[in-house]
């Protein structure tokens, strides 16, 4: 039975979190067994990045706001 990519993605979305983790491990093991093209390496890298969303309201990157000392 052959499946297209959209069907595979739909089925993967229905997996439990544990099953998804097992699938990721399985895929990473398969990736490690062969050389990847540049585009494949970029796709793997992109899949490992996470979206941290926006910075919390009130966040400051000023040192003075983090430490109560006189420099």
N, CA, C and O atoms as CSV, one atom per row, in Angstrom:
chain,resi,resn,atom,element,x,y,z
A,1,UNK,N,N,0.841,-1.177,0.000
A,1,UNK,CA,C,0.000,0.000,0.000
A,1,UNK,C,C,0.889,1.245,0.000
A,1,UNK,O,O,1.732,1.403,0.883
A,2,UNK,N,N,0.710,2.101,-0.955
A,2,UNK,CA,C,1.455,3.349,-1.029
A,2,UNK,C,C,0.594,4.473,-0.459
A,2,UNK,O,O,-0.624,4.493,-0.633
A,3,UNK,N,N,1.252,5.403,0.221
A,3,UNK,CA,C,0.537,6.537,0.794
A,3,UNK,C,C,1.217,7.817,0.333
A,3,UNK,O,O,2.436,7.855,0.163
A,4,UNK,N,N,0.435,8.853,0.134
A,4,UNK,CA,C,1.045,10.124,-0.240
A,4,UNK,C,C,1.419,10.893,1.026
A,4,UNK,O,O,1.003,10.526,2.125
A,5,UNK,N,N,2.189,11.937,0.874
A,5,UNK,CA,C,2.692,12.693,2.016
A,5,UNK,C,C,1.568,13.283,2.861
A,5,UNK,O,O,1.646,13.258,4.090
A,6,UNK,N,N,0.542,13.802,2.236
A,6,UNK,CA,C,-0.566,14.390,2.987
A,6,UNK,C,C,-1.236,13.356,3.895
A,6,UNK,O,O,-1.618,13.670,5.023
A,7,UNK,N,N,-1.376,12.144,3.408
A,7,UNK,CA,C,-1.984,11.074,4.201
A,7,UNK,C,C,-1.076,10.714,5.379
A,7,UNK,O,O,-1.559,10.502,6.491
A,8,UNK,N,N,0.221,10.645,5.140
A,8,UNK,CA,C,1.173,10.337,6.213
A,8,UNK,C,C,1.116,11.417,7.290
A,8,UNK,O,O,1.098,11.106,8.481
A,9,UNK,N,N,1.088,12.673,6.880
A,9,UNK,CA,C,1.014,13.778,7.839
A,9,UNK,C,C,-0.286,13.715,8.630
A,9,UNK,O,O,-0.280,13.917,9.844
A,10,UNK,N,N,-1.383,13.441,7.968
A,10,UNK,CA,C,-2.674,13.338,8.655
A,10,UNK,C,C,-2.642,12.216,9.687
A,10,UNK,O,O,-3.108,12.389,10.813
A,11,UNK,N,N,-2.094,11.075,9.303
A,11,UNK,CA,C,-2.021,9.945,10.229
A,11,UNK,C,C,-1.075,10.244,11.396
A,11,UNK,O,O,-1.365,9.882,12.537
A,12,UNK,N,N,0.039,10.895,11.119
A,12,UNK,CA,C,0.988,11.234,12.185
A,12,UNK,C,C,0.354,12.186,13.192
A,12,UNK,O,O,0.642,12.099,14.386
A,13,UNK,N,N,-0.493,13.080,12.736
A,13,UNK,CA,C,-1.150,14.033,13.634
A,13,UNK,C,C,-2.092,13.323,14.607
A,13,UNK,O,O,-2.383,13.854,15.679
A,14,UNK,N,N,-2.566,12.141,14.248
A,14,UNK,CA,C,-3.481,11.387,15.093
A,14,UNK,C,C,-2.770,10.526,16.139
A,14,UNK,O,O,-3.426,9.931,16.994
A,15,UNK,N,N,-1.448,10.453,16.080
A,15,UNK,CA,C,-0.693,9.642,17.028
A,15,UNK,C,C,-0.700,10.278,18.409
A,15,UNK,O,O,-0.879,11.487,18.558
A,16,UNK,N,N,-0.500,9.434,19.413
A,16,UNK,CA,C,-0.335,9.967,20.767
A,16,UNK,C,C,1.037,10.628,20.858
A,16,UNK,O,O,1.869,10.450,19.968
A,17,UNK,N,N,1.278,11.384,21.919
A,17,UNK,CA,C,2.579,12.038,22.078
A,17,UNK,C,C,3.710,11.016,22.151
A,17,UNK,O,O,4.778,11.236,21.581
A,18,UNK,N,N,3.485,9.905,22.845
A,18,UNK,CA,C,4.507,8.854,22.932
A,18,UNK,C,C,4.790,8.240,21.558
A,18,UNK,O,O,5.943,7.979,21.214
A,19,UNK,N,N,3.743,8.013,20.787
A,19,UNK,CA,C,3.916,7.458,19.446
A,19,UNK,C,C,4.645,8.442,18.537
A,19,UNK,O,O,5.465,8.040,17.711
A,20,UNK,N,N,4.347,9.723,18.688
A,20,UNK,CA,C,5.048,10.743,17.897
A,20,UNK,C,C,6.532,10.749,18.243
A,20,UNK,O,O,7.380,10.856,17.357
A,21,UNK,N,N,6.845,10.632,19.536
A,21,UNK,CA,C,8.247,10.593,19.959
A,21,UNK,C,C,8.952,9.376,19.368
A,21,UNK,O,O,10.090,9.480,18.912
A,22,UNK,N,N,8.285,8.223,19.373
A,22,UNK,CA,C,8.853,7.016,18.769
A,22,UNK,C,C,9.072,7.203,17.275
A,22,UNK,O,O,10.090,6.765,16.738
A,23,UNK,N,N,8.139,7.841,16.609
A,23,UNK,CA,C,8.265,8.106,15.178
A,23,UNK,C,C,9.460,9.001,14.897
A,23,UNK,O,O,10.207,8.761,13.948
A,24,UNK,N,N,9.646,10.025,15.710
A,24,UNK,CA,C,10.782,10.933,15.531
A,24,UNK,C,C,12.096,10.173,15.678
A,24,UNK,O,O,13.015,10.350,14.879
A,25,UNK,N,N,12.181,9.330,16.699
A,25,UNK,CA,C,13.401,8.534,16.901
A,25,UNK,C,C,13.641,7.632,15.699
A,25,UNK,O,O,14.767,7.522,15.213
A,26,UNK,N,N,12.597,6.997,15.228
A,26,UNK,CA,C,12.721,6.113,14.067
A,26,UNK,C,C,13.209,6.887,12.838
A,26,UNK,O,O,14.093,6.424,12.117
A,27,UNK,N,N,12.631,8.061,12.607
A,27,UNK,CA,C,13.036,8.873,11.458
A,27,UNK,C,C,14.490,9.336,11.584
A,27,UNK,O,O,15.240,9.309,10.608
A,28,UNK,N,N,14.882,9.757,12.777
A,28,UNK,CA,C,16.262,10.190,12.981
A,28,UNK,C,C,17.251,9.051,12.761
A,28,UNK,O,O,18.345,9.267,12.239
A,29,UNK,N,N,16.870,7.844,13.158
A,29,UNK,CA,C,17.734,6.684,12.910
A,29,UNK,C,C,17.885,6.430,11.415
A,29,UNK,O,O,18.971,6.085,10.950
A,30,UNK,N,N,16.802,6.598,10.661
A,30,UNK,CA,C,16.870,6.403,9.205
A,30,UNK,C,C,17.716,7.492,8.551
A,30,UNK,O,O,18.459,7.227,7.606
A,31,UNK,N,N,17.599,8.710,9.057
A,31,UNK,CA,C,18.391,9.817,8.509
A,31,UNK,C,C,19.874,9.558,8.714
A,31,UNK,O,O,20.686,9.879,7.846
A,32,UNK,N,N,20.234,8.981,9.853
A,32,UNK,CA,C,21.641,8.757,10.184
A,32,UNK,C,C,22.288,7.694,9.300
A,32,UNK,O,O,23.515,7.603,9.256
A,33,UNK,N,N,21.499,6.897,8.603
A,33,UNK,CA,C,22.063,5.800,7.815
A,33,UNK,C,C,22.478,6.205,6.403
A,33,UNK,O,O,23.019,5.387,5.659
A,34,UNK,N,N,22.230,7.452,6.030
A,34,UNK,CA,C,22.629,7.868,4.680
A,34,UNK,C,C,23.022,9.335,4.673
A,34,UNK,O,O,22.667,10.096,5.574
A,35,UNK,N,N,23.767,9.718,3.633
A,35,UNK,CA,C,24.132,11.120,3.473
A,35,UNK,C,C,22.928,11.912,2.998
A,35,UNK,O,O,22.151,11.451,2.162
A,36,UNK,N,N,22.789,13.110,3.545
A,36,UNK,CA,C,21.671,13.966,3.180
A,36,UNK,C,C,22.134,15.060,2.242
A,36,UNK,O,O,23.273,15.521,2.311
A,37,UNK,N,N,21.234,15.467,1.365
A,37,UNK,CA,C,21.527,16.615,0.504
A,37,UNK,C,C,21.440,17.878,1.351
A,37,UNK,O,O,20.964,17.840,2.486
A,38,UNK,N,N,21.893,18.975,0.807
A,38,UNK,CA,C,21.830,20.250,1.527
A,38,UNK,C,C,20.382,20.582,1.885
A,38,UNK,O,O,20.102,20.989,3.013
A,39,UNK,N,N,19.467,20.413,0.942
A,39,UNK,CA,C,18.059,20.714,1.209
A,39,UNK,C,C,17.482,19.801,2.292
A,39,UNK,O,O,16.681,20.243,3.115
A,40,UNK,N,N,17.885,18.537,2.292
A,40,UNK,CA,C,17.404,17.617,3.320
A,40,UNK,C,C,17.956,18.020,4.695
A,40,UNK,O,O,17.237,17.977,5.693
A,41,UNK,N,N,19.226,18.407,4.738
A,41,UNK,CA,C,19.811,18.853,6.009
A,41,UNK,C,C,19.100,20.105,6.525
A,41,UNK,O,O,18.839,20.224,7.723
A,42,UNK,N,N,18.793,21.024,5.636
A,42,UNK,CA,C,18.060,22.226,6.041
A,42,UNK,C,C,16.665,21.877,6.549
A,42,UNK,O,O,16.190,22.475,7.514
A,43,UNK,N,N,16.015,20.926,5.915
A,43,UNK,CA,C,14.684,20.514,6.357
A,43,UNK,C,C,14.752,19.885,7.747
A,43,UNK,O,O,13.884,20.139,8.582
A,44,UNK,N,N,15.775,19.066,8.004
A,44,UNK,CA,C,15.939,18.467,9.328
A,44,UNK,C,C,16.199,19.566,10.351
A,44,UNK,O,O,15.609,19.560,11.431
A,45,UNK,N,N,17.082,20.509,10.018
A,45,UNK,CA,C,17.371,21.613,10.928
A,45,UNK,C,C,16.119,22.435,11.214
A,45,UNK,O,O,15.838,22.754,12.369
A,46,UNK,N,N,15.377,22.776,10.186
A,46,UNK,CA,C,14.148,23.555,10.369
A,46,UNK,C,C,13.144,22.818,11.242
A,46,UNK,O,O,12.414,23.439,12.015
A,47,UNK,N,N,13.106,21.510,11.123
A,47,UNK,CA,C,12.150,20.743,11.926
A,47,UNK,C,C,12.533,20.714,13.401
A,47,UNK,O,O,11.688,20.437,14.252
A,48,UNK,N,N,13.799,20.998,13.716
A,48,UNK,CA,C,14.246,20.981,15.107
A,48,UNK,C,C,14.119,22.339,15.786
A,48,UNK,O,O,14.274,22.432,17.003
A,49,UNK,N,N,13.844,23.370,15.037
A,49,UNK,CA,C,13.704,24.687,15.651
A,49,UNK,C,C,12.325,24.811,16.274
A,49,UNK,O,O,11.361,24.206,15.803
A,50,UNK,N,N,12.241,25.590,17.322
A,50,UNK,CA,C,10.962,25.770,17.996
A,50,UNK,C,C,10.609,27.244,18.017
A,50,UNK,O,O,11.482,28.111,17.991
A,51,UNK,N,N,9.332,27.507,18.066
A,51,UNK,CA,C,8.839,28.870,18.141
A,51,UNK,C,C,8.627,29.211,19.607
A,51,UNK,O,O,7.799,28.594,20.277
A,52,UNK,N,N,9.363,30.183,20.102
A,52,UNK,CA,C,9.245,30.575,21.498
A,52,UNK,C,C,8.221,31.677,21.696
A,52,UNK,O,O,8.046,32.179,22.807
A,53,UNK,N,N,7.557,32.048,20.638
A,53,UNK,CA,C,6.534,33.093,20.667
A,53,UNK,C,C,7.135,34.430,21.076
A,53,UNK,O,O,8.343,34.641,20.980
A,54,UNK,N,N,6.286,35.308,21.524
A,54,UNK,CA,C,6.716,36.649,21.876
A,54,UNK,C,C,7.385,36.651,23.248
A,54,UNK,O,O,7.174,35.756,24.067
A,55,UNK,N,N,8.180,37.659,23.469
A,55,UNK,CA,C,8.805,37.856,24.770
A,55,UNK,C,C,7.728,38.303,25.748
A,55,UNK,O,O,6.775,38.987,25.375
A,56,UNK,N,N,7.893,37.910,26.984
A,56,UNK,CA,C,6.902,38.268,27.999
A,56,UNK,C,C,6.724,39.772,28.104
A,56,UNK,O,O,7.689,40.522,27.953
A,57,UNK,N,N,5.508,40.221,28.358
A,57,UNK,CA,C,5.279,41.658,28.547
A,57,UNK,C,C,6.107,42.163,29.726
A,57,UNK,O,O,6.221,41.487,30.748
A,58,UNK,N,N,6.663,43.312,29.582
A,58,UNK,CA,C,7.456,43.892,30.650
A,58,UNK,C,C,8.905,43.442,30.657
A,58,UNK,O,O,9.673,43.884,31.511
A,59,UNK,N,N,9.304,42.575,29.730
A,59,UNK,CA,C,10.695,42.137,29.671
A,59,UNK,C,C,11.596,43.305,29.301
A,59,UNK,O,O,11.253,44.123,28.447
A,60,UNK,N,N,12.736,43.374,29.943
A,60,UNK,CA,C,13.709,44.405,29.629
A,60,UNK,C,C,15.071,43.760,29.453
A,60,UNK,O,O,15.445,42.870,30.218
A,61,UNK,N,N,15.804,44.199,28.461
A,61,UNK,CA,C,17.158,43.691,28.282
A,61,UNK,C,C,18.198,44.659,28.856
A,61,UNK,O,O,19.394,44.527,28.599
A,62,UNK,N,N,17.727,45.614,29.624
A,62,UNK,CA,C,18.630,46.564,30.274
A,62,UNK,C,C,19.170,45.954,31.566
A,62,UNK,O,O,18.406,45.438,32.381
A,63,UNK,N,N,20.469,46.014,31.747
A,63,UNK,CA,C,21.108,45.461,32.939
A,63,UNK,C,C,20.534,46.094,34.204
A,63,UNK,O,O,20.317,45.405,35.201
A,64,UNK,N,N,20.294,47.370,34.167
A,64,UNK,CA,C,19.803,48.090,35.345
A,64,UNK,C,C,18.469,47.535,35.840
A,64,UNK,O,O,18.169,47.600,37.032
A,65,UNK,N,N,17.682,46.998,34.934
A,65,UNK,CA,C,16.389,46.441,35.312
A,65,UNK,C,C,16.513,45.052,35.939
A,65,UNK,O,O,15.594,44.596,36.619
A,66,UNK,N,N,17.622,44.389,35.720
A,66,UNK,CA,C,17.825,43.041,36.233
A,66,UNK,C,C,18.566,43.017,37.563
A,66,UNK,O,O,18.291,42.183,38.426
A,67,UNK,N,N,19.512,43.944,37.719
A,67,UNK,CA,C,20.358,43.949,38.898
A,67,UNK,C,C,20.232,45.273,39.644
A,67,UNK,O,O,20.222,46.347,39.042
A,68,UNK,N,N,20.138,45.175,40.936
A,68,UNK,CA,C,20.000,46.378,41.765
A,68,UNK,C,C,21.359,46.739,42.354
A,68,UNK,O,O,21.556,46.698,43.568
A,69,UNK,N,N,22.275,47.088,41.488
A,69,UNK,CA,C,23.599,47.504,41.948
A,69,UNK,C,C,24.076,48.680,41.112
A,69,UNK,O,O,23.601,48.909,39.999
A,70,UNK,N,N,24.997,49.397,41.657
A,70,UNK,CA,C,25.562,50.549,40.925
A,70,UNK,C,C,26.821,50.071,40.224
A,70,UNK,O,O,27.713,49.489,40.841
A,71,UNK,N,N,26.876,50.320,38.967
A,71,UNK,CA,C,28.052,49.911,38.191
A,71,UNK,C,C,29.115,50.932,38.266
A,71,UNK,O,O,30.180,50.759,37.674
